[in-house]
Amino acid sequence: MKALVTGASRGLGLGICAVMARRGDEVFAACRKTTPELSALGVRVVEGIDIGEVAATERLRSAIGKEAIDVVVCNAGINVSYTFGSIDKLDLDAVLEELRVNTVGSARTVQAVLPNLASGSKVILITTSGGTLGRNPLRGGSYGYRMSKSGINTFGFLLATELRPRGIAVRMISPGPVNTDMLRDLAAVGVPTAIPASQSPSIYAAGQTVLGQIDELTLEASGSWIDQTGKAWA
Ligand SMILES: NC(=O)c1ccc[n+]([C@@H]2O[C@H](COP(=O)([O-])OP(=O)(O)OC[C@H]3O[C@@H](n4cnc5c(N)ncnc54)[C@H](OP(=O)(O)O)[C@@H]3O)[C@@H](O)[C@H]2O)c1
């Protein structure tokens, strides 16, 4: 299998690249700047990919060329509008940044590799349960992050509808709590998390779970939104 993973420098993206590399998949690991952990995997590291920037499209295209891509994992993301459910204190610039990177950046990634996808290819959008309306949120707050993930979910439903006739499946995956900088940073500024980072799955365990959920995806299940247990949510 040949894959493209964004946000591969650290966290869940690094974990997904590691488990793919371990089983012999070919991986284009897109990142802004590589890390020793990523460089050590022996995957094809593509640096200079800031998915919030227009230039990312041409950079990805020139790195991948005409090679067929079986799986694209839109994983890169940020969570910076930490405000505790208080609209009056909401930093709207932070909200805009989350929409730019998380939502538009995922759409940009898909747009960039669309010519490389064919019947049987899969598009994976990494989302979060807090971005759904169907699941009762654990708490208020994180407006921008959750709005941006709602946008990803809507993007995924639309994309699944458009790409189904071409045989390309789309799945939104919420990885649940993972022991990454993102979760640790939230705790550091006092945002309550469902599980402390230290008790959450490692990036490698979570990467393995996500890879299993990619492998089992069929065209019939395209457009589905699942959590780390495989449970589907509206
Ligand atoms: N950790 C959790 O508990 C959790 C739960 C639910 C969903 N998620 C989702 O899982 C995904 C990965 O999160 P994580 O926990 O691994 O976060 P993380 O540890 O903070 O890592 C974020 C990754 O995204 C990259 N990134 C950030 N902004 C970028 C940009 N503008 N362009 C390209 N890459 C960018 C980072 O690259 P740099 O190294 O260059 O900054 C890094 O590789 C995110 O979509 C997140 O929303 C995580």
Ligand as a Chemical Component Dictionary entry (heavy atoms), coordinates in Angstrom:
data_LIG
# 
_chem_comp.id                   LIG 
_chem_comp.type                 NON-POLYMER 
_chem_comp.pdbx_formal_charge   0 
_chem_comp.three_letter_code    LIG 
# 
loop_
_chem_comp_atom.comp_id 
_chem_comp_atom.atom_id 
_chem_comp_atom.alt_atom_id 
_chem_comp_atom.type_symbol 
_chem_comp_atom.charge 
_chem_comp_atom.model_Cartn_x 
_chem_comp_atom.model_Cartn_y 
_chem_comp_atom.model_Cartn_z 
_chem_comp_atom.pdbx_ordinal 
LIG N1  N1  N 0  -4.300 13.704 20.771 1  
LIG C1  C1  C 0  -5.595 13.521 20.926 2  
LIG O1  O1  O 0  -6.040 13.155 22.027 3  
LIG C2  C2  C 0  -6.547 13.720 19.784 4  
LIG C3  C3  C 0  -7.900 13.451 19.999 5  
LIG C4  C4  C 0  -8.789 13.626 18.928 6  
LIG C5  C5  C 0  -8.317 14.014 17.694 7  
LIG N2  N2  N 1  -6.982 14.273 17.525 8  
LIG C6  C6  C 0  -6.550 14.694 16.193 9  
LIG O2  O2  O 0  -5.434 13.930 15.788 10 
LIG C7  C7  C 0  -4.622 14.694 14.876 11 
LIG C8  C8  C 0  -3.187 14.678 15.347 12 
LIG O3  O3  O 0  -3.152 15.314 16.604 13 
LIG P1  P1  P 0  -1.969 15.057 17.654 14 
LIG O4  O4  O 0  -2.609 14.785 18.945 15 
LIG O5  O5  O -1 -0.973 14.118 17.089 16 
LIG O6  O6  O 0  -1.380 16.538 17.709 17 
LIG P2  P2  P 0  0.127  17.056 17.898 18 
LIG O7  O7  O 0  0.899  16.129 18.733 19 
LIG O8  O8  O 0  -0.027 18.471 18.320 20 
LIG O9  O9  O 0  0.706  16.985 16.401 21 
LIG C9  C9  C 0  0.125  17.791 15.418 22 
LIG C10 C10 C 0  0.759  17.486 14.091 23 
LIG O10 O10 O 0  0.126  18.337 13.113 24 
LIG C11 C11 C 0  1.152  19.104 12.484 25 
LIG N3  N3  N 0  0.676  20.427 12.065 26 
LIG C12 C12 C 0  0.140  21.403 12.836 27 
LIG N4  N4  N 0  -0.149 22.477 12.093 28 
LIG C13 C13 C 0  0.240  22.176 10.814 29 
LIG C14 C14 C 0  0.216  22.881 9.592  30 
LIG N5  N5  N 0  -0.256 24.141 9.505  31 
LIG N6  N6  N 0  0.672  22.258 8.480  32 
LIG C15 C15 C 0  1.151  20.982 8.546  33 
LIG N7  N7  N 0  1.226  20.290 9.684  34 
LIG C16 C16 C 0  0.760  20.864 10.809 35 
LIG C17 C17 C 0  2.261  19.214 13.499 36 
LIG O11 O11 O 0  3.450  19.560 12.834 37 
LIG P3  P3  P 0  4.633  20.453 13.509 38 
LIG O12 O12 O 0  5.515  19.481 14.240 39 
LIG O13 O13 O 0  5.285  21.121 12.364 40 
LIG O14 O14 O 0  3.967  21.428 14.447 41 
LIG C18 C18 C 0  2.246  17.808 14.066 42 
LIG O15 O15 O 0  2.888  16.916 13.197 43 
LIG C19 C19 C 0  -5.243 16.106 14.843 44 
LIG O16 O16 O 0  -6.036 16.250 13.709 45 
LIG C20 C20 C 0  -6.084 16.130 16.106 46 
LIG O17 O17 O 0  -7.154 17.035 16.018 47 
LIG C21 C21 C 0  -6.093 14.123 18.533 48 
# 
loop_
_chem_comp_bond.comp_id 
_chem_comp_bond.atom_id_1 
_chem_comp_bond.atom_id_2 
_chem_comp_bond.value_order 
_chem_comp_bond.pdbx_ordinal 
LIG N1  C1  SING 1  
LIG C1  O1  DOUB 2  
LIG C1  C2  SING 3  
LIG C2  C3  SING 4  
LIG C2  C21 DOUB 5  
LIG C3  C4  DOUB 6  
LIG C4  C5  SING 7  
LIG C5  N2  DOUB 8  
LIG N2  C6  SING 9  
LIG N2  C21 SING 10 
LIG C6  O2  SING 11 
LIG C6  C20 SING 12 
LIG O2  C7  SING 13 
LIG C7  C8  SING 14 
LIG C7  C19 SING 15 
LIG C8  O3  SING 16 
LIG O3  P1  SING 17 
LIG P1  O4  DOUB 18 
LIG P1  O5  SING 19 
LIG P1  O6  SING 20 
LIG O6  P2  SING 21 
LIG P2  O7  DOUB 22 
LIG P2  O8  SING 23 
LIG P2  O9  SING 24 
LIG O9  C9  SING 25 
LIG C9  C10 SING 26 
LIG C10 O10 SING 27 
LIG C10 C18 SING 28 
LIG O10 C11 SING 29 
LIG C11 N3  SING 30 
LIG C11 C17 SING 31 
LIG N3  C12 SING 32 
LIG N3  C16 SING 33 
LIG C12 N4  DOUB 34 
LIG N4  C13 SING 35 
LIG C13 C14 SING 36 
LIG C13 C16 DOUB 37 
LIG C14 N5  SING 38 
LIG C14 N6  DOUB 39 
LIG N6  C15 SING 40 
LIG C15 N7  DOUB 41 
LIG N7  C16 SING 42 
LIG C17 O11 SING 43 
LIG C17 C18 SING 44 
LIG O11 P3  SING 45 
LIG P3  O12 DOUB 46 
LIG P3  O13 SING 47 
LIG P3  O14 SING 48 
LIG C18 O15 SING 49 
LIG C19 O16 SING 50 
LIG C19 C20 SING 51 
LIG C20 O17 SING 52 
# 
